[in-house]
Amino acid sequence: MVVATVAYRPGIDVEYYLNKHIPMSEEWMIPLGLERAEVRRFFPGPDGAAPKYAVMTSLYFPTMDIFLTTVQHPRMADMTADVKNFYQGEPEMFIGEPVYERNYKA
């Protein structure tokens, strides 16, 4: 399992992101092998401090090959170009694999 996490600092237009960008991404990524997507919006910390990131999206792919095929797909250029419609700057991306997961509900 490969997880690509994209992080956006404050200033993102969350409504555009959720209603336009994510559906556009899913349209072509799911047929290529995207298995799961998760978008998190962050709250201030326990001390009231503003979060470093406003939104993080995790995209789950079964293998590195499928992830690489997806990010090298011609539609990725459309996705990259669309970022300017909801965010100023470059989002940060982290690529990794789950190494621990536990569900505490039966």
KEBA-632833 format. One line per field, with one value per residue: y, x, z of N, C-alpha, C in turn; residue number from 0; residue in one letter. Coordinates in steps of 0.05 Angstrom, whole numbers, plus 5000, padded with zeros to 4 digits. Layout:
BEGIN
n.yy c(Y,...);
n.xx c(X,...);
n.zz c(Z,...);
ca.yy c(Y,...);
ca.xx c(X,...);
ca.zz c(Z,...);
c.yy c(Y,...);
c.xx c(X,...);
c.zz c(Z,...);
nr c(NUM,...);
rest c(A,...);
This chain:
BEGIN
n.yy c(4977,5043,5110,5173,5236,5299,5364,5425,5491,5543,5583,5557,5546,5513,5495,5497,5460,5412,5407,5412,5401,5351,5315,5317,5295,5243,5222,5204,5179,5136,5094,5081,5058,5081,5070,5091,5152,5206,5264,5312,5365,5413,5430,5483,5474,5441,5481,5525,5545,5562,5513,5485,5465,5470,5434,5365,5314,5246,5196,5132,5078,5013,4994,5016,5020,5029,5078,5110,5105,5133,5186,5200,5203,5235,5268,5288,5336,5371,5370,5392,5443,5461,5473,5527,5550,5544,5550,5587,5581,5524,5460,5414,5349,5282,5217,5152,5092,5054,5035,5021,5005,5006,4986,5007,4996,4944);
n.xx c(5017,5012,5014,4997,5003,4977,4989,4960,4970,4939,4892,4872,4818,4770,4719,4717,4758,4737,4689,4701,4756,4771,4729,4742,4793,4783,4752,4787,4829,4809,4795,4848,4868,4865,4848,4826,4807,4819,4802,4824,4806,4836,4835,4846,4902,4906,4924,4903,4930,4939,4932,4987,4977,4919,4887,4893,4902,4897,4915,4904,4938,4946,4998,5066,5078,5027,5014,5056,5043,4995,5010,5042,5007,4975,4931,4947,4973,4930,4907,4948,4950,4900,4905,4917,4868,4846,4884,4941,5007,5050,5028,5048,5077,5076,5101,5089,5083,5035,5053,5034,4972,4912,4849,4806,4754,4707);
n.zz c(5000,4982,5004,4986,5011,5011,5031,5051,5068,5111,5076,5033,4988,5011,4997,4940,4931,4953,4924,4869,4853,4879,4860,4805,4805,4825,4784,4743,4770,4800,4762,4748,4793,4844,4910,4956,4987,5030,5063,5108,5151,5192,5262,5310,5356,5421,5454,5430,5388,5319,5267,5230,5179,5138,5110,5094,5048,5037,4993,4973,4945,4915,4900,4888,4834,4811,4835,4812,4757,4758,4775,4732,4691,4635,4652,4701,4694,4685,4736,4767,4744,4760,4813,4823,4823,4873,4912,4934,4919,4930,4944,4996,4989,5012,5009,5026,5066,5102,5167,5215,5241,5276,5297,5346,5357,5361);
ca.yy c(5000,5069,5132,5200,5256,5326,5382,5453,5510,5560,5599,5540,5548,5485,5488,5491,5436,5389,5404,5412,5388,5323,5299,5316,5276,5216,5213,5190,5164,5111,5073,5074,5042,5094,5053,5105,5180,5217,5292,5322,5393,5414,5449,5494,5455,5443,5507,5546,5554,5555,5490,5490,5458,5473,5410,5344,5293,5221,5180,5104,5062,4986,4990,5039,5021,5041,5106,5123,5107,5154,5213,5205,5203,5262,5284,5300,5364,5385,5372,5411,5470,5469,5482,5557,5558,5542,5553,5602,5567,5496,5442,5395,5321,5262,5191,5132,5067,5049,5016,5013,5013,4989,4995,5001,4988,4917);
ca.xx c(5000,5026,4996,5006,4990,4981,4983,4955,4970,4916,4888,4859,4789,4762,4694,4726,4774,4720,4667,4711,4782,4770,4714,4757,4815,4772,4742,4808,4847,4796,4800,4876,4875,4862,4830,4813,4816,4811,4809,4821,4808,4847,4826,4869,4913,4895,4932,4890,4948,4929,4947,5006,4963,4890,4875,4910,4888,4912,4906,4914,4943,4955,5026,5082,5075,5001,5017,5072,5027,4975,5023,5053,4985,4971,4911,4959,4978,4905,4904,4968,4941,4876,4912,4916,4840,4837,4907,4964,5031,5053,5022,5070,5069,5091,5095,5097,5067,5026,5070,5019,4944,4897,4822,4799,4726,4703);
ca.zz c(5000,4981,5011,4979,5028,5001,5052,5044,5090,5110,5051,5013,4985,5017,4982,4913,4932,4957,4904,4841,4849,4887,4841,4780,4810,4828,4758,4727,4787,4809,4742,4747,4816,4870,4926,4979,4991,5056,5066,5135,5157,5219,5283,5327,5375,5448,5465,5414,5366,5292,5256,5208,5155,5139,5098,5084,5034,5034,4971,4977,4921,4923,4895,4879,4805,4805,4842,4792,4733,4763,4775,4706,4672,4624,4667,4724,4687,4690,4765,4776,4734,4774,4840,4825,4826,4901,4930,4925,4928,4923,4967,5002,4984,5026,4998,5045,5069,5130,5182,5239,5241,5295,5302,5374,5359,5351);
c.yy c(5025,5091,5158,5220,5283,5345,5411,5470,5527,5578,5583,5546,5520,5477,5481,5464,5411,5385,5403,5394,5358,5307,5296,5295,5247,5205,5196,5173,5137,5089,5064,5058,5055,5078,5069,5133,5190,5246,5300,5352,5395,5436,5462,5472,5458,5469,5531,5555,5545,5531,5499,5486,5462,5447,5391,5323,5269,5205,5153,5088,5034,4981,5016,5042,5035,5071,5121,5126,5130,5182,5220,5206,5232,5280,5297,5329,5381,5390,5393,5440,5480,5480,5512,5567,5557,5546,5569,5589,5538,5479,5424,5367,5302,5235,5171,5107,5065,5029,5007,5023,4994,5002,4987,4995,4961,4916);
c.xx c(5018,5006,5010,4990,4997,4971,4981,4955,4945,4915,4876,4829,4778,4737,4701,4740,4756,4699,4676,4736,4782,4754,4729,4780,4804,4763,4762,4826,4835,4800,4829,4885,4873,4841,4815,4824,4804,4820,4804,4824,4817,4836,4850,4877,4900,4902,4919,4906,4936,4945,4965,4993,4933,4876,4898,4893,4907,4899,4920,4915,4953,4985,5040,5079,5048,5002,5033,5058,5007,4988,5036,5032,4982,4951,4923,4966,4954,4901,4923,4960,4917,4882,4910,4888,4830,4859,4929,4989,5031,5046,5046,5060,5088,5082,5105,5080,5059,5045,5056,4990,4929,4869,4813,4770,4723,4683);
c.zz c(5000,4987,5003,4995,5017,5022,5042,5069,5090,5086,5029,5012,4987,5001,4953,4912,4935,4935,4875,4838,4856,4868,4814,4782,4810,4801,4742,4744,4795,4787,4740,4772,4843,4886,4947,4979,5017,5058,5095,5137,5186,5236,5296,5347,5403,5462,5450,5391,5339,5281,5233,5181,5159,5131,5090,5071,5031,5012,4973,4951,4929,4920,4887,4849,4797,4813,4821,4765,4735,4761,4749,4684,4661,4639,4691,4718,4691,4720,4776,4768,4750,4802,4843,4828,4855,4921,4918,4936,4919,4947,4972,4998,4999,5015,5018,5045,5098,5143,5208,5236,5261,5299,5330,5378,5347,5329);
nr c(0,1,2,3,4,5,6,7,8,9,10,11,12,13,14,15,16,17,18,19,20,21,22,23,24,25,26,27,28,29,30,31,32,33,34,35,36,37,38,39,40,41,42,43,44,45,46,47,48,49,50,51,52,53,54,55,56,57,58,59,60,61,62,63,64,65,66,67,68,69,70,71,72,73,74,75,76,77,78,79,80,81,82,83,84,85,86,87,88,89,90,91,92,93,94,95,96,97,98,99,100,101,102,103,104,105);
rest c(M,V,V,A,T,V,A,Y,R,P,G,I,D,V,E,Y,Y,L,N,K,H,I,P,M,S,E,E,W,M,I,P,L,G,L,E,R,A,E,V,R,R,F,F,P,G,P,D,G,A,A,P,K,Y,A,V,M,T,S,L,Y,F,P,T,M,D,I,F,L,T,T,V,Q,H,P,R,M,A,D,M,T,A,D,V,K,N,F,Y,Q,G,E,P,E,M,F,I,G,E,P,V,Y,E,R,N,Y,K,A);
